[in-house]
Amino acid sequence: MQTNNKLSFIAQTIISQLGGMGKLTSMISAWNFKEEEKPDGISFRFKGSKIANYVKITCVSDLYVMEFMLISAKKGECKAGEKYEDVYWDMLVNFFEDYTKLRLSL
């Protein structure tokens, strides 16, 4: 995992808009943070949802694209979930919570 100070400005901004690294790791046990390039963004795994356990968020022209997946190492499967395009920064948490049924804050 890359530390906050080694992530690009866009990746750090996305994490901040989701509530910060601390909230992500404590609320949904987020891990395996990976900076995405071309388009810029971040992806990570998380626990607690039967619908998805991976999200990739990329920035395209000041709007975001959120892609969810359900990865099962035991079954060797990777099922694509929903893909949301043209997401504004202030809608990231709502889209995440609505789709995964997980909470990012108390």
Secondary structure as UniProt FT lines:
FT   HELIX           4..6
FT   HELIX           9..17
FT   TURN            18..19
FT   HELIX           21..28
FT   STRAND          31..36
FT   TURN            37..40
FT   STRAND          41..45
FT   STRAND          54..60
FT   TURN            61..62
FT   STRAND          63..72
FT   TURN            73..76
FT   STRAND          77..87
FT   HELIX           89..91
FT   HELIX           92..100
//
